[in-house]
Amino acid sequence: MKAVICGAGIAGLTLAWFLERDGWDVVVVEHAPGPRPEGYMIDFFASGYDAAELMGLLPELNELGYDISEVSYVDNGGRRRSSVNYETFRRLQDGRLLALMRGDLEHVLHRAVGERVSMRFGCSIVAVEQTESGVDVTLTDGTHEDADLLVGADGIHSRVRDLAFGPERQYLRYLGYHTAAHVFTDEELHARLAGTFKLRAGPGRQAGCYPLREGRVAAFYSHTASDPTRPADPRATLQRVYADMGWVVPTALARCPQPPELYYDQVAQIEMPTWSRGRVTLVGDACQAVSLLAGQGAAMAMGGAYVLAAELRGSGDVPTALARYESEVKPAVERKQDAGRRTANWLVPRTRWRIAARNQFLQLASLPGLSGLLRPLLTTPAGSVVPRQ
């Protein structure tokens, strides 16, 4: 059996790992010229943590994880207004939680896949033609791949989804925010952050910084935007929106690059009536994007990839296996998407009184014996779709 996977991100690499070990001939095509840069920090738990454990990757991921002591909201002078000890997050996940850079996770998956899978960087898909017994995939370099299965693991702006299911506008649910992230080196700021994840909030916007290794600092931004269109000059947009933010935001803005070093995108979800059509299916953000506001996109991508491979294992009926995969994962994704929409005003408040209310709530929850107040916000309604070892 042969599979073509479009996308060498977290979902695509996880699926390639499992399929190859099940005896599939796997080809991964990726439009980028090589593995992508770091991106932003993620809370890695639930389905992702369980899948990584099955893959034997937890020791390496533990070494790459960051020891964040607390998440705190600060004022213009950098004074703490509210905070949550990161250990609270970890306890609510029974200790099965890592703070990771998304790019580090991708690099670990690349090494795990190694040379056992054919990787085609700088390449994408231009046409898909299905028959009863297979799928013919035409690539941008003019070559063809005949396969038993085509998987779109190519993110929220999926090319495979456009070709096989129709234009993005049918499935994308814009949530009213833009987000951005970049990394820069600043030894002095790195020392000031001292292992903490700090955020500065204003009505409808939020900026944060956290320390990485070797004196590097990661900055991220989220703000309301009525127009979902990504700006032609994202760096200028960030400088305009956050110009008066105070704290260390001016320092971060001064070090802000242009894409591709700057990640910038809309905050959105993907909602589809079905994830599969014949021998074409989707995995990860291409079909199950839950958004920055819900979190766990990487974890759910790995979980979905695991379930897809498990349903295909030993099955000669590909369309039936795809239907089982969807029926198992889709309800969990929909619960997580709903939670993300409901908590948007808590994560990026649009008014000063909501910011004040959030700060007071976090201060209350930080008192001894009251951390359970955070459970509805810090735990997932989706749970894990991957069985533990």
Phi and psi in degrees as a GROMACS rama.xvg file:
@    title "Ramachandran Plot"
@    xaxis  label "Phi"
@    yaxis  label "Psi"
@TYPE xy
-125.974  136.876  LYS-2
-124.53  137.269  ALA-3
-106.345  124.332  VAL-4
-112.797  123.263  ILE-5
-96.6722  110.873  CYS-6
120.638  116.718  GLY-7
-104.816  43.4231  ALA-8
-96.396  -157.769  GLY-9
-64.6097  -46.1635  ILE-10
-65.5926  -47.9761  ALA-11
-63.761  -42.5689  GLY-12
-69.1277  -39.1425  LEU-13
-62.819  -45.3028  THR-14
-63.3506  -43.015  LEU-15
-59.4211  -41.0803  ALA-16
-59.0298  -50.0366  TRP-17
-69.1952  -43.7022  PHE-18
-64.2726  -42.6059  LEU-19
-60.3981  -39.6593  GLU-20
-73.6068  -15.365  ARG-21
-91.623  6.00487  ASP-22
94.7475  8.25669  GLY-23
-78.2191  148.295  TRP-24
-86.8936  117.921  ASP-25
-119.671  130.673  VAL-26
-118.919  125.925  VAL-27
-110.96  124.844  VAL-28
-110.75  139.199  VAL-29
-142.238  126.715  GLU-30
-69.1122  -27.1531  HIS-31
-70.161  153.628  ALA-32
-72.4128  -13.6979  PRO-33
-173.887  -176.764  GLY-34
-52.702  143.873  PRO-35
-85.179  162.073  ARG-36
-71.7661  -171.121  PRO-37
-63.9488  -39.0886  GLU-38
79.7217  -118.773  GLY-39
-143.437  169.537  TYR-40
-82.0343  143.484  MET-41
-127.184  151.188  ILE-42
-88.246  115.069  ASP-43
-105.786  109.44  PHE-44
-157.224  -169.326  PHE-45
52.1581  -126.073  ALA-46
-58.2003  -40.1291  SER-47
-65.7605  -45.6687  GLY-48
-60.8184  -43.8303  TYR-49
-67.01  -39.6445  ASP-50
-66.0735  -42.8212  ALA-51
-61.6135  -34.6779  ALA-52
-65.1882  -43.6616  GLU-53
-62.2614  -31.7418  LEU-54
-83.8963  -6.4532  MET-55
75.5822  24.8439  GLY-56
-99.4574  -6.69184  LEU-57
-61.6096  -40.0362  LEU-58
-56.6656  -44.2822  PRO-59
-69.0977  -39.025  GLU-60
-68.0294  -35.8622  LEU-61
-61.4657  -37.1836  ASN-62
-66.9456  -31.6263  GLU-63
-89.1622  -10.8357  LEU-64
-67.5977  157.159  GLY-65
-105.681  138.577  TYR-66
-90.4953  79.627  ASP-67
-81.7816  123.783  ILE-68
-82.0932  -37.7774  SER-69
-157.048  159.158  GLU-70
-110.903  122.707  VAL-71
-134.901  149.148  SER-72
-102.516  134.002  TYR-73
-123.73  165.166  VAL-74
-95.1826  -172.365  ASP-75
-60.5019  -25.6293  ASN-76
-91.7531  3.51791  GLY-77
83.8745  8.03066  GLY-78
-80.3453  135.87  ARG-79
-64.6197  130.023  ARG-80
-105.859  -30.7632  ARG-81
-162.444  159.138  SER-82
-159.664  161.019  SER-83
-133.655  127.599  VAL-84
-65.9916  129.184  ASN-85
-62.1734  -24.8239  TYR-86
-62.5709  -25.8689  GLU-87
-61.8053  -43.6486  THR-88
-57.9768  -45.8892  PHE-89
-65.1215  -41.73  ARG-90
-62.8097  -38.3148  ARG-91
-68.6516  -13.4025  LEU-92
-111.785  22.865  GLN-93
55.858  33.1924  ASP-94
80.821  -4.64522  GLY-95
-93.5517  68.2104  ARG-96
-149.594  134.105  LEU-97
-128.105  145.132  LEU-98
-97.7427  112.305  ALA-99
-128.395  150.535  LEU-100
-78.8602  134.673  MET-101
-56.3579  -40.3039  ARG-102
-63.883  -36.4292  GLY-103
-62.2145  -40.8425  ASP-104
-62.6884  -43.3501  LEU-105
-61.1458  -41.9272  GLU-106
-64.9562  -38.6158  HIS-107
-62.5248  -42.0202  VAL-108
-66.078  -39.0185  LEU-109
-58.6503  -45.6285  HIS-110
-66.0271  -36.2753  ARG-111
-65.8072  -40.3021  ALA-112
-69.121  -41.115  VAL-113
56.9177  -141.168  GLY-114
-95.2729  9.86316  GLU-115
-79.458  -11.4793  ARG-116
-124.128  140.739  VAL-117
-76.2948  118.667  SER-118
-107.473  129.077  MET-119
-120.442  88.3425  ARG-120
-78.9206  158.48  PHE-121
66.4782  31.2495  GLY-122
-144.159  147.527  CYS-123
-144.422  -169.762  SER-124
-111.639  134.514  ILE-125
-112.992  -19.7559  VAL-126
-155.905  149.013  ALA-127
-134.277  128.562  VAL-128
-131.031  123.689  GLU-129
-102.243  147.251  GLN-130
-124.892  178.292  THR-131
-65.2254  -28.5534  GLU-132
-106.3  -4.588  SER-133
-176.039  -168.298  GLY-134
-141.268  133.502  VAL-135
-102.256  121.914  ASP-136
-112.472  122.754  VAL-137
-98.4832  128.786  THR-138
-101.26  164.682  LEU-139
-66.9077  -18.3044  THR-140
-88.4234  7.25741  ASP-141
89.7776  -5.08848  GLY-142
-85.6133  166.523  THR-143
-122.972  146.948  HIS-144
-125.551  121.093  GLU-145
-94.7804  123.271  ASP-146
-137.844  164.948  ALA-147
-85.7569  -18.3139  ASP-148
-153.301  136.436  LEU-149
-117.447  128.472  LEU-150
-119.744  124.663  VAL-151
-88.8024  105.208  GLY-152
-117.736  36.5439  ALA-153
-105.933  32.0606  ASP-154
81.6264  -176.604  GLY-155
-64.6843  -26.5886  ILE-156
-103.434  48.8248  HIS-157
-59.6262  129.21  SER-158
-73.3887  -40.4371  ARG-159
-62.2608  -40.7697  VAL-160
-62.8066  -41.6494  ARG-161
-58.9599  -43.7276  ASP-162
-73.1751  -39.0534  LEU-163
-98.588  -22.9752  ALA-164
-123.478  -16.1151  PHE-165
116.322  173.027  GLY-166
-62.5404  153.226  PRO-167
-55.5407  -36.0503  GLU-168
-58.9303  -21.2676  ARG-169
-72.8539  -23.5826  GLN-170
-122.49  -14.3932  TYR-171
-86.6554  127.69  LEU-172
-110.176  102.702  ARG-173
-74.2836  133.325  TYR-174
-101.602  4.6548  LEU-175
91.4788  15.0975  GLY-176
-134.962  153.533  TYR-177
-113.523  154.506  HIS-178
-139.774  153.958  THR-179
-150.023  159.247  ALA-180
-157.372  146.292  ALA-181
-156.685  167.132  HIS-182
-125.359  140.424  VAL-183
-146.034  166.536  PHE-184
-103.713  126.878  THR-185
-157.088  97.1204  ASP-186
-60.9568  -40.7798  GLU-187
-66.2593  -46.5199  GLU-188
-65.6593  -38.9855  LEU-189
-55.2521  -45.2051  HIS-190
-66.7094  -37.2092  ALA-191
-66.2503  -34.5557  ARG-192
-70.2525  -32.0631  LEU-193
48.4774  49.4201  ALA-194
76.7377  14.5623  GLY-195
-112.519  154.571  THR-196
-103.812  105.116  PHE-197
-111.5  142.6  LYS-198
-131.135  145.887  LEU-199
-119.88  122.878  ARG-200
-113.962  142.702  ALA-201
-135.145  167.925  GLY-202
-54.5857  117.707  PRO-203
73.2854  13.7526  GLY-204
-155.206  154.291  ARG-205
-155.634  134.976  GLN-206
-129.069  147.863  ALA-207
-147.368  160.17  GLY-208
-138.511  148.215  CYS-209
-148.934  149.787  TYR-210
-83.0263  142.396  PRO-211
-113.365  -169.009  LEU-212
-79.4069  160.301  ARG-213
59.7611  38.922  GLU-214
74.3061  9.6406  GLY-215
-88.1408  153.284  ARG-216
-129.017  137.765  VAL-217
-104.315  134.611  ALA-218
-116.446  144.326  ALA-219
-141.775  157.786  PHE-220
-142.484  144.638  TYR-221
-142.847  132.66  SER-222
-150.653  156.083  HIS-223
-70.6714  147.636  THR-224
-155.254  122.256  ALA-225
-69.5683  -28.8485  SER-226
-99.751  121.354  ASP-227
-70.4649  -15.7378  PRO-228
-62.1939  131.052  THR-229
-69.6051  136.011  ARG-230
-68.6277  154.641  PRO-231
-66.9942  -32.011  ALA-232
-125.11  84.8319  ASP-233
-63.8445  -33.0162  PRO-234
-62.539  -45.0897  ARG-235
-63.9013  -36.6299  ALA-236
-62.6245  -45.3246  THR-237
-61.8203  -42.5953  LEU-238
-65.1484  -32.7153  GLN-239
-73.771  -45.9296  ARG-240
-69.6396  -35.5432  VAL-241
-109.803  13.2721  TYR-242
-56.6754  -37.1972  ALA-243
-103.254  21.5365  ASP-244
-71.0212  -31.146  MET-245
79.7621  -164.378  GLY-246
55.6013  -131.624  TRP-247
-100.099  7.6554  VAL-248
-60.3446  -42.1251  VAL-249
-57.9867  -36.5521  PRO-250
-63.3285  -45.3798  THR-251
-63.668  -41.8243  ALA-252
-64.5153  -35.7774  LEU-253
-66.2989  -25.5386  ALA-254
-98.0476  7.69701  ARG-255
-75.649  125.192  CYS-256
-89.0558  -177.576  PRO-257
-95.8339  163.3  GLN-258
-57.6577  148.544  PRO-259
-87.0972  -8.45818  PRO-260
-64.207  -29.6738  GLU-261
-93.4291  121.558  LEU-262
-85.6927  129.573  TYR-263
-147.533  129.989  TYR-264
-159.582  168.674  ASP-265
-78.8877  156.225  GLN-266
-96.2581  115.957  VAL-267
-151.734  167.026  ALA-268
-122.996  158.054  GLN-269
-111.477  124.613  ILE-270
-124.96  118.454  GLU-271
-130.189  144.254  MET-272
-66.7741  -31.246  PRO-273
-149.102  149.142  THR-274
-98.8912  -6.78147  TRP-275
-131.073  149.644  SER-276
-145.81  106.664  ARG-277
63.8655  -117.948  GLY-278
-105.829  20.9816  ARG-279
-115.478  131.955  VAL-280
-140.654  169.701  THR-281
-123.788  153.086  LEU-282
-148.561  154.389  VAL-283
72.3987  -152.727  GLY-284
-62.5237  -17.6151  ASP-285
-59.978  -28.529  ALA-286
-130.196  -21.6936  CYS-287
-124.932  27.8859  GLN-288
-57.9589  123.639  ALA-289
-100.666  -17.8254  VAL-290
93.6332  159.562  SER-291
-55.2943  -34.4855  LEU-292
-69.7436  -26.9544  LEU-293
-93.1935  -29.5865  ALA-294
73.9038  178.99  GLY-295
66.9152  19.3359  GLN-296
-59.7209  -44.2699  GLY-297
-66.2267  -42.096  ALA-298
-64.2249  -43.7092  ALA-299
-68.1241  -32.1057  MET-300
-62.7923  -44.7626  ALA-301
-67.5824  -39.5013  MET-302
-63.5542  -44.6811  GLY-303
-62.5879  -39.9908  GLY-304
-63.7042  -41.2148  ALA-305
-61.185  -47.9125  TYR-306
-63.7921  -41.4767  VAL-307
-59.1566  -47.4259  LEU-308
-63.6182  -39.7877  ALA-309
-64.1534  -39.6256  ALA-310
-72.2697  -29.7762  GLU-311
-78.0628  -18.9475  LEU-312
-61.8444  116.892  ARG-313
73.4306  6.58899  GLY-314
-98.4851  126.584  SER-315
-87.8703  -7.51087  GLY-316
-107.33  91.1003  ASP-317
-62.0674  -49.3359  VAL-318
-58.0365  -37.4701  PRO-319
-66.8219  -40.4983  THR-320
-63.2405  -37.9713  ALA-321
-66.1853  -37.6613  LEU-322
-65.8551  -38.8639  ALA-323
-66.7535  -40.5149  ARG-324
-58.2307  -47.5054  TYR-325
-64.2404  -42.6442  GLU-326
-65.6552  -26.7134  SER-327
-83.4821  -37.784  GLU-328
-95.0793  -34.6789  VAL-329
-59.6379  -42.5691  LYS-330
-60.9313  -37.7163  PRO-331
-65.4881  -40.671  ALA-332
-64.3659  -43.5104  VAL-333
-63.8142  -36.9042  GLU-334
-65.2745  -41.0264  ARG-335
-68.3669  -38.5472  LYS-336
-62.4558  -42.3339  GLN-337
-62.449  -41.0152  ASP-338
-63.558  -38.9063  ALA-339
-62.9154  -41.2364  GLY-340
-66.1051  -37.747  ARG-341
-72.3681  -26.9862  ARG-342
-98.5281  5.36436  THR-343
-56.8389  -45.097  ALA-344
-70.7614  -16.2755  ASN-345
-84.3553  -38.6546  TRP-346
-77.9303  -40.699  LEU-347
-131.395  80.0623  VAL-348
-61.576  143.764  PRO-349
-94.3657  -8.65666  ARG-350
-133.883  158.933  THR-351
-65.1478  -36.2551  ARG-352
-69.2538  -31.0065  TRP-353
-69.3631  -37.0876  ARG-354
-61.9778  -45.6176  ILE-355
-63.2381  -40.6371  ALA-356
-64.2703  -40.7213  ALA-357
-63.4486  -44.412  ARG-358
-60.9595  -41.9355  ASN-359
-65.3695  -39.7428  GLN-360
-62.6447  -44.3635  PHE-361
-65.3502  -37.9121  LEU-362
-63.9943  -41.2206  GLN-363
-63.847  -44.4839  LEU-364
-67.7033  -19.9559  ALA-365
-80.2194  -8.90651  SER-366
-70.8108  150.116  LEU-367
-54.4451  130.865  PRO-368
84.558  -3.64132  GLY-369
-111.642  8.88238  LEU-370
-64.1418  -20.3136  SER-371
-61.6499  -19.2059  GLY-372
-61.4188  -25.9183  LEU-373
-83.4055  -11.4639  LEU-374
-54.7893  -44.0664  ARG-375
-62.5918  -25.6098  PRO-376
-92.7082  -30.191  LEU-377
-104.233  -1.8364  LEU-378
-115.343  158.473  THR-379
-94.5234  134.929  THR-380
-73.5877  -12.012  PRO-381
-86.2502  -24.7315  ALA-382
65.1304  -161.093  GLY-383
-108.172  139.563  SER-384
-97.9855  6.25886  VAL-385
-114.374  129.894  VAL-386
-70.9362  142.374  PRO-387
-77.2071  154.45  ARG-388
